[in-house]
Amino acid sequence: MAAVVAITAFISILLSGYWILMVVPAPAPDLEPSGDLVTSVYDPPTSSVEESLTRGDGQIFAAQATDPFFRDRQLIAGGAAEQAYRYQRPLYGWLGWIVSAGQPGAVAWAMVGITIVSIVALLAVSAKWMEWTGADPRLALALLATPGVFVDLIWVGPEALGTALVVFGLARWFGLGRGTKPRIPKLEDLVPTRVDAMAITAFGAAGLCRESLLVVPAVLAIAAVQQREWPIMRAAASSALPYLLWIVVLHQILGEWPKGAVPGRMSVVPFGGLLSAASSWGPGDWLFAVAILALAIVALVLGRTSALAPLIAVHLALAMFLGEPVWIRFADFGRVLLPLTVLSVLAIAPLGSKRREVLQAPLNPAT
């Protein structure tokens, strides 16, 4: 696993540095505010790193890191509903505020550093998962090619951190690594015999990175209900409390729930958003959309007895009902569907090693 961490750190730093210093143009020193950005924190940007954050949602988390206590209501454009929507994922901004020591001038680089560490953490915990399930941990490096990881790296976002927390939480929930023999978690492992506090904490923190990640403890809670394991159900459900409490606080401050100002983020027609957006796709969008969905289907078919199968199915159902604004380009749907991609890879990776074990096992002599 040490090799995976070292390679991931090297590639992440290299790509991030190349993007910021070589690809993103340095802003003109006399640039005027445009008023077109989601936030005004870097309007206008004064450096290449600030310019890189304005390309995506990195500017939103930089705004949170700059003003974590909502002193300036003008940082986020679009009105109270949009502000509540943007601020409902606070953990990344809070980390930026902590790492930058509350210094606004240090926030941009702090966010870049947090993102690199998050991607290293995602691949490290994925490599460890593969090791615990009998797969080659080096397969985790394949996640560097996923659009969610790549876009997080160049634009800065919380999806890699949130997904890492989910994978860590599931490993604790399933009890991986507690024995000496590798094992693949099965469906019965969805309801453990005891609650792991670290798993609940990880799920709760993941929900503060992106609310859609709470579908993971929701599936675990439903599985516990089916087996009438009420303490396990309550424990899994409790991981949503930090997010629920936070949006109540937001409502008290802003007077709005996190509805957002952009309509159509969800679709009532299965894959309706995908079909609407696909007409404007380029080759890269098609490639990543087909790869993500095909990988999930393969994981469901080959790993149908795995404990990850219900989680993959629920994330695939979520993908079906994402609206056109989410499917508009791979930079958007790739980040939202990063948990689906990672869970699919984790479900498929150990299957090859199990097949090799069967093929390499000595034949019983004929009797």
N, C-alpha and C positions, 0 to 999 in steps of 0.2 A: 504493500500500500504506500510505502514511502516514495517509491518511484512515481506512482500516480500523482501524489501530492506535489512532488518536485516538478514533474512535467506540466501539470496543470498550472502551477504558479508561474512557471517560466513562460508558457504560451499566453496566459492571461495578461501578464505584465507587458509582454512584447506586443500583443495585439492592441491592448488598451493604449499603450504609449504611441504606437504607430498611428492609431486612429486620431488621437488628440493632437499629436505634434506634427503629423505629416499629412493627414487627410483633411481634417477640419481646418478651414482657413482662419487665420488670426483676424479678429474684427478690426475695423478701422478705428483709430483712436478718437475720431470726432463723430462716431456713429450716434444717431439720435434714437430715442425710444420709438418703437414701431407701434406698440399697443396691440400687436397681433398675437402675442404669446399667451399661453395659459396663465403664466405668472409674470409678475413684474420684477422678480428678484434679480434676474439677469437681463433686463430689458433697459438699456442695451448691454450685451456682454462686453467684458473688458479684456478677455483672454480666450485662448483656444479651448481651455477646459470648460469655461463657462459657456462658450458657444456650443460645445459638444453636448452639454446637458440640455440646452434649449431645443435640440433636435427631437427629444422625446419626453417621457415622463420624469426624467431625472430632475428637471427644473421644479417639479412639484415637491419632490422629497427634499431638494435643496431649500425650497421655501419653508418647509416644515422645520428643517434643521436650523434655518436662520431665525425663525420666529415660532418656536414650539408652543408659546402660550397665547397665540392669537392676538397679539397687541396691534397688528396691522391687518385690518380686514380687507385691504385693497390688494394684498399680494396675489390672491387668486381671483381671476376674472370669471364672470358668468353668473354672479348672484349667489345667494345663500345656499340654494339646493346644489349647485355645482361645487361650491366650497365644501359642503358637507360630504359630497361624493368623493372629492379629491382627498379630503383629510381623514377619511374612514380607515385608511391604511397607515397608521402613524409610526409603526415600529422603526421603519427605515429612517424616517426623519429624526426620530429621537436618537437613534444611534449616530446619525450624522452630527447632531448637536453635541453629543457626548464626545465623539472622537475629535471634533474640531474645537473642543473646549469652549464652545459658545462664541467663537470668533468668526464672524460672517465671511471674512476674507479667506478662511481656511476650509469653508464648507465644501466647495466644489471638489477639491482634491480628497477631502475626507470621504465624500460619497463614492468617488472612484475607488479608493482603497477598500472601503467596506464591500463594494461589489466584487472586487477581485478575491477578497477573503471569502465571501459568500460562495463564489463559484468553486474555489478550492475546497470549501467545506462540503458542498454538494457532491463533488466527485469523490472526496475522501469517504464520506458516509456511504455512498453508493458502492465504492470499492470494498468497503468493509462488509456491506450487505452481501455482495457477491462472494466474498471469502467465506462468510458464515453459511451460505447456501450451496457451497461447493463449486462455484463458478470461478473463472479466472478474473481476479480483481482488475486486471489491466483492461478488461472490456469496458470499464467505467469511462475510459478516455473517449469512447464513442460519443458520450454526451456533449463533448466540446463541439461536435458538428451539428447539434440541435439548434434550431433558430431561437428558442427561448434563451439559451445560454449566451449565444452570440449577441443578440440584441441587448440583453441585460448588460453585457460587457461594454458595448460601445455607447449605449444611451443611459445606462444606470437604472436599475429597477430592483424591486424586492422579490421577484419570483424565484430566483435561485436560492435565496436565503429561506424563503417560505417553504420551498420544496425540500431543501435540506432538513429543515425542522420536521417536516412530515415524515421523511424517510427515517430519521433518527427516532421519532416517536413510534413509528410502526415497528421498528426493530426492537425497541423496548417492550412494546405491547405484546409482540409475538414471542418475546423471550429469546431472540436470536443471540448467539454468542455465549449462552450460559452453559452449554455443554462442550465437549471436546470434538464431537462429530458434527460435520455440516448437515444441515437439514433445510428443506424447503417448507415454509409455513403453509399449512393446509387450512381448509375452510373451518375446521373445528377450532383453529387458533384465533379466529375472530373474537371469540369470547374466552378470555384467559381465566384462570382460577383465582387470580389476584390482580388488584389494580396497581399499575406502576405510576407513581407520582411524576416521574420524569417524562413519561409519555404524555400525560395530561398537560404538563407545563409546555412541552414542545408543541402540542396541537394548539394550545391557546396562543402561544407566540406566533405560530404560523398564521392563525386567523387575523392577527394584527398586521401581518404582511399583506395578505390578500384574503378577503372574506370567503371567496370560493373554495379555499382550502379547508374550510370547516365541513365540507361534504365528507371528508375522511372520518372524523369522529362521529359524524351523523350516521354513516354506514355501520360503524362499530356499535353505536347505541342501538340501532335497529336490530342488529344481530343479537344483542343481549336481550332485547325485548322478546324476540322470537323464542329464546330459551328461558325466559322468565328470570333472568339474572339481573334483578333490579339494582343492586349496588354497582354492578359493572355498567349498567345503562346510565345511572346517575353520574358516575365518574366520567364516562365518555361525553355525556351531554354538558358537563360542567366546563369543558374546554371552550365552549362558546361564550362563557360569561365575560371574559375580558373584552371581547368585541362588542357584545351587547351593551355592557356598561359604557364603553367608549362612545358608541353612537348615541346613547342617551345624553352623555355629557355634551357631545356635539350639538344635539338638538336643543339643549338648554342654552348653549352659547349662540348658535346661529338661527335657532327657530325653525330649522328644516331637518328632515330626514335625508339620508344620502341617496336621493333620487337621481341627481345629475341633470344637466341641461341638454344632453344629447339624447334624442329619442331613438328607440329601436335597438338598444344594446342587447335585448333578448327578443327572440322570435317565437311566436306560438306555433309556427309551422316547422316541423322537423327539417333541418338543413335548409330552411327558407333563407336565412341570412347568407349562408354559403353560396347558394344558387344565385342570389341577387348580386353578391360581390364578385363572383367568378368571372363575369363578363369583362371586368377590367383588370384581371390578373395577368401578370407576366409569367414567364417560364419558372422563375424561382418560387412564386406563390403556389403554382400548381405542384411543383416538385415537393415542397414541404407539406402542403395539405394532404396530398396523396400518401406521402411517407408516414406522417403522423397517424392518419386514420388507418392505414393498412397495418402498421406496426401494432396498433391497439387491437385490431381484429385478430391478427395472428396470435397475440398474447392471450386473448380470450379463448381461442380455439385450442391452442397447445397447452395453456396453463389453466384449464377450466377447473382443476381441483386445487389450485393455489389460493391462498387467502387473499392474494392481490386481485383475483378475478372480479369479485364484486366491486372493488374500488375502481378498477379499470372500466367496468361497465357503467358505473355512475358518472365517471368523468367523460366517457363517450356520450352518454345521454346529455350531459351538460353541453358538450360540443354541438350536439344536434340542435340545441335551442339557442345558441349564440346568434345575435343579430348581425345585420350587415356591417355596422360600424366596427365590429370585432373582427369579422372575416375580410375586411377590406384589403389587407396585405399581410404577408407572413410576419412582419415585425410586430403586428398586433396579435394575431391568433397564435403565433408561436410562443409568445410569453404566457398567454392565458392557458394554453394547453401544455405547458412545460411539465406539470405534474403528471398528466396523462402519458407523455412521452417517457418520462423517467420510470414510472411504475411499469410501463410496458417493457422497457429494457430490463428492468429488474426481474420481471416475471419470465422473460425468455432466456436470459443469460444462463441460469443453471441447468436448463433443459439439455443443452448440448453436452455438458459434462456428464449428466446422468446417462445419456445415450451412449457416450463413449465407455462408461463403466460397464454397461450391459454388453456392448460389443466386445470388450476386452476381457470379460469374465471367462474363466476356463469352463469348458463344456463338461458336464457330468458324464462319466463313462457309461456306456450302454450296459444294461444289466440283462 
